[in-house]
Amino acid sequence: MSKYNFKISIDKNLAGACHLTLWAYMFLSPLTYWRGMNINWVHYMMTCMQPLLLMVVFYANYLYLAPKYFVAGKHRYDLIINVVMLFGLGTFLHYWMGWTNDIFAPQVSWRSEDLIGSIAYIMRDSLNLAVFAAGATALALARRWVTAEQSLKELEAARAQAELRNLRNQINPHFLLNTLNNIYALTAFDTAKAQETIQELSKMLRHILYDYQQPTVSITEEIEFLENYVKLMRIRLPQSVEVTFNNNIQSSNVEVAPMLFISLVENAFKHGISPTEPSFIHINITADNRQIVCDIQNSNYPKTASDHSGHGIGLQQVEKRLELAYPDNYTWKHGTKENDKIYFSTITIQL
């Protein structure tokens, strides 16, 4: 059961307990007047007509009249039906209680003998019923509002999941396109290394085909995937390029959205390597039960205006995926430092 469905179940159980407690009090309260006395159970059952009619009025409004008329904006119909019902039940209750008291307490005058007095008693009983009718209508409105809010949250969650799946599906062709371009370039001057690269790619594809379909994967599996990618890229790099990959995983139970950091690593290899200048790429990933930190720093050699390779969609996808997978639980600091010679990108995810 999902956390959301579990919360709804708890709310329903709590509401049921509140209803049960209210009516248990209403039906048992007459007994408080007879403490220390012999209880006449027939008298008690006849006295329970009052809470019984309160219950009828409450649930008639809560389950039917309020949802069908009041919530739908048909206030006039709701008012007319309630006035007729309340006055009718109030009249019945007045004479019922008078008849009950005539049987069991004839020495006490419970009813007014004149018309005005009877009307006053009927109005009193009708107003008591009206209080429960108004309370039921208010609860029905609150339930409708909560239901609407829950439906809105469900739709928003479904939309976010659909958008997240769409972004994840976009990463596959984007990642494969860059990798295949690297292999194609490698075949031109070193067939053996190209074959080794294809083997590394097959390991990565296994991760994509199986692990990538899950909403989260183990951080160790994700790091293994990134390490395979770095191995693949190192094959075609000159020895002068310094590439380091360090990780410090304190808990193997930590999970992360799959292929979340690959675009950052791709970006580092794309813009951090110069064929003539000293270059470096430093990748550091740490994780514990509280947070995941991915820190990447590389020498900065941005593309020239004439270089149209790629469209910069990788970093845009990273930001969108972070927002959808970890809303309000992440920070992403990125930019250049040391006179634009170094580009840094640091993502911190709170778990």
N, C-alpha and C positions, 0 to 999 in steps of 0.2 A: 504494500500500500504506500502511495506517495505521501510526502509530508503534507501536501495540500489536502489530499483526500482524508488523511488522518485528522487534520484540523477540523474539517467539515463534520466528521464523525463525532468528534468531541463536542462541537457546538450543538449538534442535534441531541446528543445525550444530555447535555446541560439544560437545554430548553425543555426536554421531556421531564427532567427532574424538577424543574421550576414549576411546570404545569401540575405535576403530581402533588408537589408540596402545597401549592395554592389550594387545590380542591380538597385535599385531605384536611387542611385547616378549616375550610368553609363548611365541610360536612361534619367535622368533629366538634366545632365550636359550640353548638347547642348543648353538648354534654357538660360544658363548664358551668352552666347555670344550674345543673342538677347534682353538683358535687355533694356527697353526704346524704343524698336522697335515693330512695328506690326509683330506679329508672323504669318508666313505662315505655317499652320498645315500640309499641304501636304509635304512641304519642310522638316518640322521637322520629320514627319513619315519616309520619305525616308532617312534622316540622321541617324535615329535610326537603320539602317541596320548594322552599325558598332558595337554597343553594343549587338545587336541581335546575330551577328556571334561570338562575344566574348563569349556570353552565350552558344551558340551551342558547341563551342570548349571546353569550361570549363566542361560542364556536359557530353559531349561525353567521355572525359577522366576520369572525376570523377566517373561517374556511370558505365562505360562500359570498356573503353580501359585499364585504369590503373588496375582495379581489375582483368580483364580477362587475360591481357598480362604482364604488368609490374610487378605487385605483384606476379604473378605466375612464374616470372623469364624469360618470353619470351620477353626480351627487344628488340630484333631485330624486331619482328613483330610490337611491339608498336611504334618503331621509324619509320619504313617504312610507316605504316598507317598514322601516324601523319604528316610526311613530305609531303605525297601526299595530305592529307586533308588540311594542312595549306597553301601549295602553291596554291592549287586549290581555296580555299576560299579567300586567299590574292589577287589572280588575279581577281576573281569575284568582291571583294570589291573595288579594284582600279578602275575598269571600271564602277562599279555602282556609286561610288562617283563622278567620272568624268562626267557621264551622268547626275546625279542630279545637279551638279554645272553648266553644260551646259544649263540646263533648267532654273534654278533660279538665276544664277550669270554668265551670258555669258561674261560679261565684264572682268572677272578675269580668267587668264590662270591657271587652276588647274592641267593640265596634260602635261607631256612632250611629245613633238611630235616625239622624236627619241626613238629608241628601248632601248638604254642603260638607258635613263631616266625613261622609263616605268618600266624596270626591277628593277631599284633602288626603285621606289615607291612600286612595288609589294613586294620586299624583306622587305621594311619597314613595310607594312601591315601584312606580314606573320610573322615577328618577334614579332609584337604586339600580334598577336594571339598565338604565341609560348609561350609568357610569361604566358598567362592564362592557356595554356595546361600544362606547367611545374608546375604552382601553383596548378592546379587540381590534378596532379599526386602526388605532395607532400602531399596534404590533404588526398588523398585516402590512401597513405602509413600510414599517422598518424592515420587515422580512423581504418585501419586494425590493427595497433599496439595497439590502445586503446581497440578495440574489443577483441583482443587476451588477453590483460591484464585483461579485465573484465571476460572473460571466465575462465581464470586461477584462478581469485579470487572466482568465483562461484564454480569451482571444489574444490578449497581448503576449502571453507566454507562448502560444502556438505560433504567433507571427514572428516572435524573436527566434524560436527554434527553427522555423522555416528559413528565415534569413541567415541564421548561422549555418544550416545545412547547405544553403546556396553558396555562401562564402567558402565553406570547406570544399565543396565540389569544384570551385574555381581554382583552388590552390593546386589540385592535382595536375591539370594541364599546364599551369604556369610553371610549376616546379619541374615537370618532365621536359618541357620545352627548353628550359635553361640547361638541364643535365644532358639532354640529347645533343644540344649545340656543342657542349664541351666534348662529348665523345666524338662527334663528327670532326671537330678540330684536331683531336688527338690522333685519329686514324691517319691523318696526312703525314705524320712524321714518326709515329711509334705504334706499330700494330700490336705488339705485345702488351704495352701499357693500355691500349684501347680495350683489349680483351679483359685485362684485370679490372678496368673501369666498369665494364659491363657486369662483371661478377659482383662488384660493390653495388651497382645499381639494382641488381636482382634482390639483394638483401633489403635494400630500401623499399623496393616495390612490395616485398612480402609484408613489410610494416604498413604500407599504404593500404594494401588489399584486405588485411585482417584487422590490425589494431586501429587503423584510422577510422573504421566504421563505428567505433564506440565513442560515446560523448567524452570520455576521459581515458587516459592510459597511464600506466605506471611511469613515474619520472625516470626510472632507470631505463625503461624501454625507449623513452623519448630521447634520452641522452645517447643511447646506443645508435639510434637512427641518425642523430646529428653527427656523431663520430664517424659513421660510415660515409656521410656526405663530405665531411672534412677530408677523409682519406681519399675519396674520389677526386676532390679538387686538388689535393696536394700532388697528385700524379703529374699534372701538367704544369706545376709551378717551378720556377727556378729555385736553386738552393739558397739564394740570397733572401728569399722571403721567409720571414719568421712567423710561424703559425703555432700557437699554443691553445690547448683545450684542457681546461681544468674543471673538475666538478667535486663538490663536497655534499654528498647526500647523507643526511643523518637519520633518515627514516625511509625504508623501502615501501611504506604504505602510502607515501605521497603520490597523488595523481594530478595530472595536468591535461588541459585540452590538447589533443594530438596535433602535431605539426604547427604549433603556435609560434615557435622561434625560428623555423627554417627560413622564413623570408628575411629575418634580420641577418642570419648567417650568409644567405645568398647576397644580400646587399653589401656585406663586408667584403666578400670576394670580388664583387663587381666593381666596387669603388675604392677598395683598399690596396689594390695591387698596381704597381707601376713597373713597366718593363725596364726602366733605366734608373729609377730612384730606389733607395732602401724602403722596404715595405714591411708591414707587420699586421697580424690579426691576432688579437688576444680574446679568447672566449672563456668566460667563467660562469658556472652555474652552481648555485648553492640551494639547498632545500631542507626544510625540517617540517615539523607538524604545524608551524605557524605561518610560514611564508616560503615562496619560491622567488629567487632573484636570478635573473639572466642579465649579465653585464658583458657587453661586447665593445671593444675598442679597436680601431684600425686606423692605419694611415689614410689620409683623406685625399683622394684623387678623383674629384667629381667629373662626370661626363662633360665633354665639350658640347657646344650647341649643335655641332654637326653629327654627334653620335645619337642615333635614334633607336638604339637597341633597348628593348624593354619599354615599358610605359609607366613604371613607378607604381603599379597596382599592388605590389607585394606589401609595402608599408601601409598602404591604405587598408588592405585586408587585415593586417595585424591590429590596427586600431579598432576596426569594426568588430573583429572577433573578441578582442579584449572587452569591449563595451557590452557585447552580448553574453559572453561566457562568465565574465567577472564584473558585473556592473557595481560601481562604487567600491570595489575591492582591489583596485590596482592603481599603480602609478607608472607612468612611462616618461622618462627623461631622455631626450636625445638631442643632439646638435653637435657643434664643433667647438674645439678649444685649441689653445696654443696657436693663435693666429691661423685658424682654420686648417692646421696641419693634421689634426686628429679628430676623427668622428667617434662619438660615443653614443651608445644606446643601452639604457638600463631599465628593465621592466621588473617591478616588484609586485607580486601577487599575494594578497593576504588570504589565507585559507580559513 
